[in-house]
């Protein structure tokens, strides 16, 4: 009887319980003698954010310690991304006389004809397609591949937790290791903490934590999680989305004093009374002194409820040295909106208004819409906010009115 080997590739950024369960159950269901797991070196379709190849390999080794798994160095040794047909051929060639199976998620199965030389994958290995709730028609796709390519496709319906790697990365970057640990295999969180993985934003996180009370900091964390979730479909830079949402309320609880006027802007400084109450050392990297010594500008006449968006953008630039204009812009208009919002700005606007503890009529519908259609959800939220403020108060900021008229006009022109 031929030795059966499974081949399972992915970014594994990081490996989570869903990955581990798939590996364990496929090995058991198909009687695999060995599972070869192939971590990507630097996949073109996604950016590895958490750790090096060797760090991810270490996590995989811990996660799969109780099954016959081998973590492959193919991508690391080549220092490049291999096409799937190349990976399968190399592994099959190194295991002559074995029966290779390539494991693929049901969501990716339908895209295989667009991969490089898919016929060579089907010639070399049988396919195990993982069918799980929410995936496309795996049965129909398998039938088409059998008919068109002669592919040997079997379908495994595995009851494994549906876990988002993006959510885990977000929790880890927020320092919420307890919540992340519940989504990771045993032993993985300890290695992540020990190696200092997923800490790209720790210096900004320290500042926001020091400048915010518990209530506000909780809101910020929830907004980051919401923004990251909405971005899964939008596909923007995860780093820009995270940083924009993290900094959106950076100035919310800082007290400022107006010290003058300059060309249509009011000039502010941070109030000494507030500075004396803050633990400056906890902000890190000399941010406290920069905060104390800088001047901040906001359009003259800006009402207090929206002042923090302008001053927060100033802090991002002058204190935290953020140079990305798209990030600054997303912070600057996250409360009022404005005409011509970027997709990043729309995501942060939505996340601020729909994070998990926001509770008002229609918020659940906005959350569902934001996961599918950022533009549509943004308009719905903007329209709701405009009508709410119009009914409750005459203090309508000009930017919100301009944004409402701008997007209302565009929808009329486009027949929306």
C-alpha positions as MATLAB code, in Angstrom:
seq = 'XXXXXXXXXXXXXXXXXXXXXXXXXXXXXXXXXXXXXXXXXXXXXXXXXXXXXXXXXXXXXXXXXXXXXXXXXXXXXXXXXXXXXXXXXXXXXXXXXXXXXXXXXXXXXXXXXXXXXXXXXXXXXXXXXXXXXXXXXXXXXXXXXXXXXXXXXXXXXXXXXXXXXXXXXXXXXXXXXXXXXXXXXXXXXXXXXXXXXXXXXXXXXXXXXXXXXXXXXXXXXXXXXXXXXXXXXXXXXXXXXXXXXXXXXXXXXXXXXXXXXXXXXXXXXXXXXXXXXXXXXXXXXXXXXXXXXXXXXXXXXXXXXXXXXXXXXXXXXXXXXXXXXXXXXXXXXXXXXXXXXXXXXXXXXXXXXXXXXXXXXXXXXXXXXXXXXXXXXXXXXXXXXXXXXXXXXXXXXXXXXXXXXXXXXXXXXXXX';
ca = [
       0.000    0.000    0.000;
       1.308    3.436   -0.932;
       2.258    5.825    1.813;
      -0.219    8.721    1.900;
       1.102   12.253    2.365;
      -0.956   15.417    2.707;
       0.282   18.847    1.558;
      -1.188   21.912    3.265;
       0.094   25.408    2.462;
      -0.680   28.865    3.772;
       0.619   31.998    5.427;
      -0.235   30.759    8.952;
       0.008   34.323   10.247;
      -0.481   33.010   12.885;
      -1.499   29.348   13.019;
      -4.800   29.108   14.913;
      -7.192   26.467   16.232;
      -9.025   26.252   12.916;
      -5.804   25.337   11.099;
      -4.870   22.802   13.773;
      -8.285   21.132   13.728;
      -8.264   20.839    9.930;
      -4.822   19.229   10.016;
      -5.722   16.753   12.743;
      -9.066   15.744   11.232;
      -7.789   15.386    7.663;
      -4.978   13.140    8.887;
      -7.504   10.982   10.714;
     -10.192   10.966    8.008;
      -7.872   10.080    5.129;
      -5.437    7.909    7.069;
      -2.490   10.097    6.095;
       0.884    8.739    7.104;
       2.393   12.215    7.085;
       1.222   15.802    6.693;
       3.640   18.263    5.120;
       2.763   21.842    6.046;
       4.239   24.537    3.796;
       4.372   28.039    5.327;
       4.582   30.778    2.696;
       7.817   32.742    2.514;
       6.341   36.071    1.446;
       2.966   35.505   -0.253;
       2.094   38.085   -2.952;
      -1.616   38.196   -2.059;
      -1.114   39.160    1.583;
       1.507   40.829    3.735;
       2.975   38.805    6.578;
       2.765   41.146    9.563;
       3.533   39.128   12.634;
       6.749   37.243   12.335;
       9.510   35.774   10.235;
       9.273   32.439    8.448;
      11.265   30.764   11.234;
       9.005   32.223   13.925;
       5.889   30.990   12.113;
       7.530   27.601   11.673;
       8.131   27.454   15.430;
       4.456   28.189   16.096;
       3.364   25.497   13.641;
       5.680   22.954   15.261;
       4.086   23.620   18.642;
       0.524   23.628   17.277;
       0.888   20.314   15.415;
       3.071   18.445   17.886;
       0.560   15.625   18.398;
       0.120   14.608   14.740;
       2.606   13.238   12.145;
       3.384   16.659   10.677;
       6.517   17.976    8.989;
       6.973   21.738    8.577;
       8.538   22.280    5.167;
      11.409   24.689    4.456;
      10.804   24.728    0.689;
       9.843   28.401    0.536;
      12.480   29.451    3.053;
      15.285   27.618    1.255;
      14.307   29.148   -2.088;
      13.847   32.626   -0.545;
      10.936   33.160   -2.908;
       7.298   32.386   -3.431;
       6.752   29.142   -5.310;
       3.631   28.519   -7.322;
       1.477   25.751   -5.908;
       2.228   23.443   -8.835;
       5.946   23.829   -8.058;
       5.483   23.086   -4.348;
       3.393   19.993   -5.060;
       5.890   18.741   -7.652;
       8.875   19.229   -5.343;
       7.221   17.433   -2.431;
       6.002   14.584   -4.643;
       9.487   14.288   -6.150;
      11.063   14.087   -2.719;
       8.579   11.387   -1.691;
       8.664    8.990   -4.639;
       6.312    6.052   -4.313;
       3.929    8.020   -2.124;
       0.352    9.064   -2.824;
       0.154   12.871   -2.493;
      -2.984   14.788   -1.481;
      -3.194   18.580   -1.736;
      -5.481   20.152    0.879;
      -7.362   23.301   -0.077;
     -10.153   25.320    1.491;
     -13.525   25.242   -0.211;
     -13.320   28.999   -0.743;
     -10.085   28.602   -2.733;
     -11.173   25.542   -4.710;
     -13.256   27.571   -7.172;
     -10.249   29.756   -7.949;
      -7.850   26.936   -8.770;
      -8.384   27.149  -12.574;
      -6.907   30.657  -12.442;
      -3.754   29.458  -10.657;
      -0.516   28.921  -12.542;
      -0.593   25.559  -14.372;
      -3.508   24.072  -12.416;
      -3.523   20.974  -14.619;
      -0.096   20.063  -13.237;
      -1.439   20.192   -9.689;
      -4.303   17.872  -10.637;
      -1.952   15.497  -12.466;
       0.388   15.227   -9.491;
      -1.940   15.121   -6.491;
      -5.460   14.270   -5.487;
      -7.350   17.210   -3.970;
      -8.968   17.298   -0.546;
     -11.426   20.199   -0.480;
     -12.568   21.415    2.941;
     -16.292   22.189    2.815;
     -17.502   24.451    5.602;
     -20.512   26.731    6.153;
     -20.318   29.933    4.153;
     -18.109   28.506    1.401;
     -19.186   28.561   -2.254;
     -20.757   25.490   -3.892;
     -17.916   23.073   -3.223;
     -19.793   20.058   -4.583;
     -20.553   21.809   -7.879;
     -17.027   23.174   -8.157;
     -15.532   19.726   -7.565;
     -17.756   18.271  -10.309;
     -16.599   20.934  -12.781;
     -12.929   20.301  -11.987;
     -13.401   16.577  -12.441;
     -15.078   17.141  -15.815;
     -12.655   19.784  -17.127;
      -9.327   18.549  -15.746;
      -9.941   14.970  -14.710;
      -9.106   16.180  -11.215;
      -9.409   13.712   -8.363;
     -11.350   15.802   -5.871;
     -12.830   14.512   -2.632;
     -14.761   16.675   -0.190;
     -14.173   16.695    3.544;
     -16.796   18.283    5.745;
     -14.785   19.160    8.798;
     -16.327   20.626   11.909;
     -13.572   23.081   12.773;
     -13.912   26.527   14.357;
     -14.306   29.358   11.850;
     -11.539   31.677   13.014;
     -10.212   34.837   11.393;
      -6.423   35.204   11.382;
      -7.023   38.922   10.934;
      -8.977   39.092   14.196;
      -6.210   37.264   16.055;
      -3.563   39.616   14.672;
      -5.672   42.604   15.699;
      -6.129   41.302   19.241;
      -2.406   40.602   19.560;
      -1.444   44.042   18.247;
      -3.836   45.540   20.818;
      -2.030   43.604   23.533;
      -5.133   41.509   24.286;
      -3.255   38.229   24.613;
      -5.946   36.656   26.821;
      -8.617   36.984   24.109;
      -6.196   35.852   21.400;
      -5.066   32.839   23.423;
      -8.548   31.346   23.275;
      -8.280   31.188   19.474;
      -4.809   29.625   19.374;
      -3.580   26.048   19.905;
      -1.921   25.172   23.189;
       1.559   26.603   23.596;
       1.317   29.118   20.749;
       0.503   32.266   22.746;
       3.494   31.670   25.020;
       5.829   31.582   22.015;
       4.260   34.711   20.515;
       4.781   36.638   23.748;
       8.299   35.298   24.256;
       9.378   36.268   20.727;
       7.692   39.682   20.867;
       5.596   38.996   17.777;
       2.684   41.196   16.621;
       3.894   44.395   18.253;
       4.175   46.796   15.314;
       2.023   49.449   16.971;
       3.106   49.151   20.594;
       4.569   52.697   20.774;
       1.305   54.231   19.526;
      -0.685   51.945   21.799;
       1.278   53.162   24.828;
       0.505   56.766   23.991;
      -3.215   56.198   23.471;
      -3.438   54.127   26.665;
      -1.725   56.881   28.680;
      -3.901   59.640   27.189;
      -7.209   57.797   27.639;
      -9.365   56.696   30.518;
     -10.543   53.100   30.737;
     -13.859   53.830   29.044;
     -12.362   55.644   26.075;
      -9.567   53.107   25.675;
     -12.132   50.322   25.575;
     -13.999   52.180   22.819;
     -10.779   52.651   20.842;
      -9.923   48.950   21.033;
     -13.410   47.985   19.897;
     -13.209   50.479   17.023;
      -9.891   48.969   15.908;
     -11.439   45.498   15.929;
     -14.457   46.716   13.944;
     -12.292   48.574   11.408;
     -10.084   45.533   10.904;
     -13.153   43.345   10.384;
     -14.677   45.731    7.825;
     -11.374   45.818    5.998;
     -11.376   42.051    5.380;
     -13.532   42.640    2.312;
     -12.206   46.107    1.430;
      -8.604   44.851    1.289;
      -6.818   48.074    2.291;
      -3.467   48.080    4.084;
      -4.137   46.421    7.433;
      -1.495   48.617    9.042;
      -3.124   51.845    7.886;
      -6.545   50.676    9.032;
      -5.237   49.621   12.439;
      -3.253   52.823   13.033;
      -6.036   55.145   11.873;
      -8.608   53.499   14.120;
      -6.163   53.365   17.035;
      -5.459   57.110   16.837;
      -8.926   58.354   15.923;
      -9.760   59.494   19.473;
      -6.210   60.232   20.643;
      -7.153   63.792   21.621;
     -10.619   63.033   22.989;
      -9.785   63.303   26.702;
      -6.789   65.643   26.498;
      -7.560   69.154   27.756;
      -6.491   72.017   25.495;
      -6.318   75.779   25.852;
      -6.688   78.239   22.969;
      -3.631   80.503   22.759;
      -4.221   82.480   19.569;
      -5.394   82.674   15.961;
      -3.444   81.991   12.798;
      -4.909   82.357    9.301;
      -8.397   81.044   10.017;
      -7.232   78.485   12.568;
      -7.328   78.588   16.339;
      -4.013   77.635   17.935;
      -4.127   75.325   20.958;
      -1.704   73.990   23.521;
      -2.246   71.146   25.962;
      -3.439   72.463   29.319;
      -0.831   72.306   32.080;
      -3.486   71.155   34.541;
      -4.058   68.055   32.389;
      -0.341   67.429   31.905;
       0.235   67.439   35.667;
      -2.285   64.637   36.088;
      -0.721   62.358   33.479;
       2.065   59.821   33.939;
       4.339   61.162   31.201;
       6.775   58.251   31.436;
       4.051   55.802   30.458;
       3.654   57.496   27.060;
       7.124   56.435   25.974;
       9.688   57.709   23.406;
       9.639   61.308   24.676;
       6.049   61.770   23.527;
       5.124   63.584   26.728;
       7.572   66.410   26.058;
       6.495   66.664   22.430;
       2.881   66.801   23.572;
       3.685   69.570   26.030;
       5.755   71.681   23.647;
       3.779   71.504   20.406;
       1.067   73.788   19.064;
      -2.079   72.380   17.480;
      -4.379   73.908   14.891;
      -8.101   73.543   14.277;
     -10.424   75.601   12.056;
     -11.654   78.658   13.956;
     -15.174   78.231   15.283;
     -14.969   74.431   15.518;
     -17.517   73.213   18.038;
     -16.269   71.283   21.054;
     -17.855   67.887   20.180;
     -15.787   67.618   16.989;
     -12.659   69.529   18.029;
     -10.846   66.334   18.987;
     -10.763   65.046   15.401;
      -8.661   68.011   14.229;
      -6.421   68.059   17.303;
      -6.028   64.274   17.123;
      -4.733   64.589   13.568;
      -2.293   67.261   14.744;
      -1.064   65.008   17.551;
      -0.580   62.150   15.112;
       1.679   64.368   12.984;
       3.507   66.493   15.539;
       3.814   64.131   18.497;
       3.690   60.615   17.050;
       5.473   61.480   13.763;
       2.831   59.839   11.551;
       3.548   60.989    8.007;
       0.950   59.017    6.044;
      -1.549   61.563    4.706;
      -4.299   58.960    4.337;
      -4.012   58.042    8.035;
      -3.960   61.695    9.110;
      -6.982   62.393    6.935;
      -8.932   59.442    8.370;
      -8.339   60.731   11.907;
      -9.142   64.332   10.961;
     -12.644   63.594    9.645;
     -13.768   60.507   11.546;
     -16.544   62.349   13.429;
     -17.931   64.803   10.879;
     -17.059   63.107    7.576;
     -16.364   65.379    4.592;
     -16.901   65.397    0.835;
     -14.651   62.947   -1.010;
     -13.824   60.580    1.846;
     -11.251   57.880    1.149;
     -12.161   54.240    1.716;
      -9.865   54.311    4.745;
     -11.702   57.328    6.110;
     -15.065   55.634    5.579;
     -13.939   52.518    7.440;
     -12.754   54.526   10.459;
     -15.932   56.649   10.403;
     -18.043   53.479   10.439;
     -15.936   51.709   13.059;
     -16.231   54.665   15.434;
     -20.013   54.641   15.123;
     -20.674   50.890   15.052;
     -18.124   49.285   17.391;
     -19.473   46.407   19.434;
     -20.864   48.405   22.370;
     -22.664   51.052   20.302;
     -26.345   50.472   20.918;
     -28.939   52.352   18.897;
     -31.706   51.471   16.491;
     -30.279   50.230   13.201;
     -26.685   49.691   14.376;
     -26.775   45.929   13.762;
     -27.858   46.558   10.174;
     -25.004   49.015    9.696;
     -22.520   46.435   10.995;
     -23.802   43.808    8.600;
     -23.701   46.276    5.707;
     -20.153   47.408    6.547;
     -18.888   43.832    6.244;
     -20.185   43.707    2.662;
     -20.264   47.227    1.223;
     -18.258   50.037    2.799;
     -19.614   52.744    0.478;
     -23.244   51.802    1.035;
     -22.838   51.442    4.795;
     -20.997   54.774    5.002;
     -23.817   56.576    3.211;
     -26.440   54.940    5.432;
     -24.526   55.954    8.559;
     -23.886   59.491    7.312;
     -27.541   59.966    6.378;
     -28.680   58.648    9.749;
     -26.239   60.917   11.598;
     -27.264   63.952    9.546;
     -30.960   63.423   10.220;
     -30.388   62.722   13.899;
     -28.372   65.903   14.427;
     -30.843   67.934   12.348;
     -33.709   66.816   14.558;
     -31.911   67.176   17.888;
     -29.958   70.413   17.514;
     -29.271   73.339   15.253;
     -25.524   72.909   15.908;
     -24.788   71.090   12.632;
     -21.125   71.225   11.682;
     -20.549   72.549    8.186;
     -18.458   69.528    7.194;
     -21.265   67.097    7.978;
     -23.725   69.184    5.975;
     -21.268   69.407    3.070;
     -20.619   65.662    3.202;
     -24.338   64.876    3.261;
     -25.064   67.165    0.299;
     -22.060   65.844   -1.630;
     -22.951   62.155   -1.236;
     -26.671   62.784   -1.603;
     -25.972   64.471   -4.925;
     -23.708   61.675   -6.096;
     -26.331   59.060   -5.282;
     -28.948   61.060   -7.175;
     -26.702   61.297  -10.247;
     -25.905   57.577  -10.058;
     -29.521   56.600   -9.470;
     -28.917   55.423   -5.936;
];
